[in-house]
Amino acid sequence: MSLTIPIFKLQYSDSDRAFLKNGLDKILDEAYLTNHSFVRAFEQQFSLWNSSKYSVAVNNGTTAIESILRGLDVRGKEVIIPSNTFIACAVAVLNAGGIPVLCDMELEYLSIDPSHVAEKITRNTGAVLVVHIGGIISPSIITLKKICDDYGVPLVEDCAHAHGASYQGVRAGRAGAAGAFSFHMTKVMTTGEGGMVVTEDEKIQRALQSVRQFGKTEQNATMHDRDGSNFKMTEMQALMGLLELQRVEKRIQKRQQIAAVYDEKLKGSSWKTWSAPPSGVCPYYKKIVRSPVPREKVEETLNKNGISLTGGVYYIPVHKQDVFKNKFPGGEFKNTNSFSAEHFCPPCYPELELTEAEKICDVLLTIAK
Ligand SMILES: Cc1ncc(COP(=O)(O)O)c(C=O)c1O
């Protein structure tokens, strides 16, 4: 049976297309295709939207994390990350010359477990990376920040899932030293590939402007005094970002409505859904559900009904990735191991109809009440 509810859909209206065509004309008139006026405009508007002081655009979410870590100079130091994350986090640490140290997760809001961080943080810790899974900022970020402050270690936020998220009124990326956003195709905002770093610290902003351009000095474009690379964003990516800023609030609202359908229909059943905490706002990059039956059965039944599952967050945690095998013993990641085996993500994107989310719930309830 062909799938009628796909993993993901992305649509652009006529007015979206007109905005892009018009912008492309301007870019071609300026004939300056990278890291120029559209990138500056996107950075300024992103800062306004996120209530951040500074934004630095880069070419993807992985290099957004890497450039923060390079800016903080973690070379030779340990960087604490959750094992329940995308492999990009570990890659970014390694590329910045750091040593990834993995921690387990808490199950309430799916964030890195602060008590595990407290056990692993040392004088040689260069940064702690917190990942807002599915767009949920866990209340445990308060404890995490305190642990980091006590050790004088910068807290870095991976906001790849968390555009528009907040906890107690504080937007994603504003709790620690800096936050890294991804604009990959499936994200809450997309530029195809792309990333943004937000920070309140002018020193970090300046460092990242240098890092993304091969570590060049401000005074002399041909003299390089820091460990940099080429992380620049193109003008076409920035144009798409400007469009996304115009439509992101509406698109987040739709994601929240879909998430509410899952919560409402599955309430009181054996299907547990994860939601934003009280005082939290979540854009629901993913709606995360724990299955009471083996996940293969869920996938098979949904597929039979024309419904496909979106990728999980995450089925294979970092410590189980082949490339890191034998580096990180699995025993201490109890919560990560159970969560990665039991959860799944039903479709949740603005192009999904609310009636489709209802249908998905109806099918799930035929598997288990
Ligand atoms: C949690 C997390 N961090 C980082 C990234 C990397 O972002 P990108 O794909 O833009 O490099 C992703 C992306 O998919 C992600 O899910």
PDBQT file of the ligand as one rigid body, heavy atoms in Angstrom, charges set to zero:
ROOT
HETATM    1  C1  LIG A 401      20.114  17.585  18.006  1.00  0.00    +0.000 C 
HETATM    2  C2  LIG A 401      20.808  17.964  16.724  1.00  0.00    +0.000 A 
HETATM    3  N1  LIG A 401      21.968  18.616  16.780  1.00  0.00    +0.000 NA
HETATM    4  C3  LIG A 401      22.614  18.996  15.660  1.00  0.00    +0.000 A 
HETATM    5  C4  LIG A 401      22.129  18.726  14.420  1.00  0.00    +0.000 A 
HETATM    6  C5  LIG A 401      22.911  19.097  13.206  1.00  0.00    +0.000 C 
HETATM    7  O1  LIG A 401      22.288  19.999  12.373  1.00  0.00    +0.000 OA
HETATM    8  P1  LIG A 401      22.618  20.020  10.807  1.00  0.00    +0.000 P 
HETATM    9  O2  LIG A 401      21.981  18.838  10.177  1.00  0.00    +0.000 OA
HETATM   10  O3  LIG A 401      22.027  21.315  10.352  1.00  0.00    +0.000 OA
HETATM   11  O4  LIG A 401      24.097  20.019  10.669  1.00  0.00    +0.000 OA
HETATM   12  C6  LIG A 401      20.911  18.050  14.312  1.00  0.00    +0.000 A 
HETATM   13  C7  LIG A 401      20.347  17.778  13.002  1.00  0.00    +0.000 C 
HETATM   14  O5  LIG A 401      19.836  17.258  12.337  1.00  0.00    +0.000 OA
HETATM   15  C8  LIG A 401      20.226  17.647  15.488  1.00  0.00    +0.000 A 
HETATM   16  O6  LIG A 401      19.068  16.979  15.437  1.00  0.00    +0.000 OA
ENDROOT
TORSDOF 0
